[in-house]
Amino acid sequence: MLKKVDTEIVYKNMRNVLKGAKEGEVVTRFAPEPSGYLHLGHVKAVLLSYHYSKIYKGKMILRFDDTNPSKEKGEFVESIKNDLNSLGVFPDKQTNSSDYFDILRKYLE
């Protein structure tokens, strides 16, 4: 049987990993393209992003990289969110890359 880990003890021992990081100011993101299911590489990336944000009492953003609509499906978005939930990863915010197209266009102009 798995034993529950006390994250406060683990996090306390990891607080000096990101040199110069300030508590409450660390923001990480996980940006999968919803064109398939998560694999082990995704899991490693999201767990690092999530736990570093929590170690420093910051935030983690789930940003769907929805810039290739010919490959993306709502089925994959839901699958990714369900997988994150089962991993105990609860993002503070969810966005899409396409949410920022208008502002990026203004910057470019």
Buried (B, 14 or more C-beta within 10 A) or exposed (E): EEEEEEEEEEBEEBEEEEEEBEEEEBBBBBBBBBBBEBEEEBBEBBBEBBBBBBBBEBBBBBBBBBEEEEEBEEEBBEBBBEBBEEEEBEBBEEBBBEEEEEEEEEEEE
